[in-house]
């Protein structure tokens, strides 16, 4: 899901289709088609808030007929995150072997 924010940058053709109302907000509708036809999906429909320019909804259309919908309910940019969140504390897990491949 995180790739939804940068998916349009390469490997896709984009097509602006129209503006519609979604949950009381005006959104731009943009269809993305992968240039690689071997992908398992054939289209991604993005709905972007017209005022904030943020993705609010994305629908992935699978070649098997499935649709996967991702809705962004809240978006908080530039939050402060402690570096300790990304560090593994081996003291909390006695007996675990840590393999550092850096």
SVG drawing of the C-alpha trace seen along z (x, -y; Angstrom):
<svg xmlns="http://www.w3.org/2000/svg" viewBox="-21 -23 49 42">
<polyline fill="none" stroke="black" stroke-width="0.4" points="0.0,0.0 2.8,-2.5 3.7,-2.4 0.4,-4.0 2.0,-7.4 4.7,-7.0 3.2,-4.5 2.6,-7.0 6.3,-8.1 7.4,-5.4 6.0,-2.3 2.5,-3.7 0.5,-5.6 -1.8,-8.1 -5.2,-9.4 -7.2,-12.1 -10.9,-11.0 -13.0,-13.6 -13.9,-15.2 -16.5,-13.7 -17.7,-14.2 -16.6,-11.6 -17.9,-11.9 -18.7,-15.6 -15.3,-16.5 -14.4,-17.1 -11.8,-14.6 -9.8,-14.2 -10.1,-10.8 -7.0,-9.5 -6.5,-6.1 -3.1,-4.5 -2.3,-1.6 0.9,0.3 3.2,0.3 4.3,3.8 1.3,5.9 2.5,9.0 1.5,7.3 -1.3,9.1 -3.5,6.0 -4.5,3.8 -5.6,0.5 -5.3,-1.6 -7.9,-4.3 -6.7,-7.1 -9.0,-9.6 -7.2,-12.7 -8.6,-15.4 -8.9,-18.5 -7.9,-21.0 -5.2,-19.1 -3.9,-17.2 -3.6,-14.0 -4.7,-10.5 -8.0,-9.6 -8.9,-6.4 -7.2,-3.9 -8.8,-0.9 -6.6,1.8 -8.3,3.8 -6.9,7.3 -7.0,9.3 -8.9,12.1 -11.8,9.7 -11.0,8.8 -10.9,5.2 -8.8,4.0 -9.8,0.7 -7.5,-1.3 -9.1,-4.3 -7.0,-6.8 -9.1,-7.9 -6.5,-10.2 -3.1,-11.4 -0.6,-13.1 2.5,-14.2 5.9,-14.8 5.3,-13.3 8.2,-12.9 9.2,-9.3 11.8,-8.1 14.7,-6.2 14.2,-3.5 11.1,-2.4 13.3,-1.1 15.9,0.6 15.7,4.2 16.4,4.5 17.9,8.0 17.6,7.7 13.9,8.0 14.2,11.4 16.7,13.6 18.1,16.5 17.6,14.8 20.5,14.9 21.0,11.5 22.6,11.7 23.7,8.3 24.3,8.3 25.3,4.7"/>
</svg>
